């Protein structure tokens, strides 16, 4: 239920806090006192379109906060948790309206979008009036309300599950049929490609390995020539070693003739011969290291060329050739096994369709009975609401070709306001006053089924006489046994039925050249005086007070 409403700097309201109780609460007051301001403020907190004109003159912004006392099991908390919002304790909706037209929305003090605020708000409060443009008037809700009236929610959930199962099988069958058809069109190409890739047998990382190996052998080939030339110069036929060795032997024979003269030269020549011998040995080792089989290089180049040619042909990187081979092999298997798989899936799809249609037909029959019962329930309420000659109809159609999670049915609430006139959609055929009474009768018939925890009726008793107003008050009181009901009313018969009474007044502000709207919870004598005013007008007579007391006593009896 709506527990509290706090309004600050909205139109004629400076600061206002209102507490609400369960049952039927009426809001009364002189025309222009500010009843519409309260509803506009509440609508703002519920996610209605913002308007900078709502901000009180001279202020930069206004704010409205609505707090709700709900059981932890209420379905709105699932939606709140789905958006990672705090769901502990009471539920608080807040909207800040700036004078420049911008708004900010909060749920439990966490910022949210106006769209989410409106989605949450629609599940908490329904507002009905002569110009109702949502809730019961929206045909999109009528089948859901019919199911709620008939207690068919579980059956409908089963139908929805069967529909999703059938639709899933259908989509799976469509995908498989498309894959098989595409594979069949490319069967020859697939066969040839699978055979080619199987023969090629590409391995993961093979291109990189072959490229590195080829580069290494090509570099070795380039270096080998220079190494061989150096080796020939040091150790080949043109090597200086024999010449130097011969000269050393000659000088050694002459050394005795000139003691000490050739010692250093001979030592240097000896070192040179040793260095040349070491160089020859090292060059020989290097030369042997560069040796490779030319056929290995040729085979590597041919393999690398084959892999890259296949990659170009199939338009994939070389490293993806192996995955492509697996994919094409799977497609070949799918093609080879397609007939059996298709037959099996077609059987499953047909079975799922049969189950859905059977369940949808059963629910359709139950809905037809519920539609008749709802028509009768609403019809029993109409005479007392001065709609004696009117009829309420459920325009119900079944079409198995039009399938959805809701089954095979469509429903819309129609009315016939007078005998001989053509029935039509409720919101098109009924006048403002008639529509509000039809909605009340329908809401009474539905009781708390498919209903928000708080219902607000905005002057639905406008233009009706005492007996009808009494009937409206009686029905609002019946509704209030199931859900919280707030009613903006000018009818004393309705006000007398209330368990809570809020008086809305507009008065001047002391020391300031302006007025403001105030709300007071009244009871006892004050309540009797207000109902007497509603009966008598500006001048309250003793007769009016007596009539008010009688109304209150009669309503509580």
Buried (B, 14 or more C-beta within 10 A) or exposed (E): BBBBBBBBBBBBBBEBEBEBEBBBBBBBBBEEBBBBBBBBBBBBBBBBEBEBEBBBEEBEBBBBBBBBBBEEEBEBBEBBEEBEBEBEEEBBBBBBBBBEEEBBBBBBEBEBEBEBBBBBBBBBBBBBBBEBEEBBBEBEBBBBBBBBBBEBEEBBEBBBBBBEBBBEBBEEBEEBBEBBEEBEEBEEEBEEBBEBBEEBEBEEEBBEEBBEBBEEBEEBEEEBEEBBEBBBBBBEEEBEBEEBBEBBEEBEEEBEEEEEEBEEEBEEBEEBBEEBEEBBEBBBEBBEEBEEEEEEBEEBBEBBEEBBEBBEEBEEEBBBBBEBBEEBBEBBEBBEEBEEBBEEBBEBBEEBBEBBBEBBBBBBEBBBEBBEBBBEBBBEBBEBBBBEEBBBBBBBEBEEEEBBBBBBBBBBBBBBBEEEEEBBBBBEBBEBBBBBBBBBBBBBBBBBBBBBBBBBBBBBBBBBEEEBBBBBBBBBBBBBEBBBBBBBBBBBBBBBBBBBBBBBBBEEEEEEEEEBBBBEBBEEEEBBBBBBBBBBEEEBEEEBBEBBBEBBEEBEE
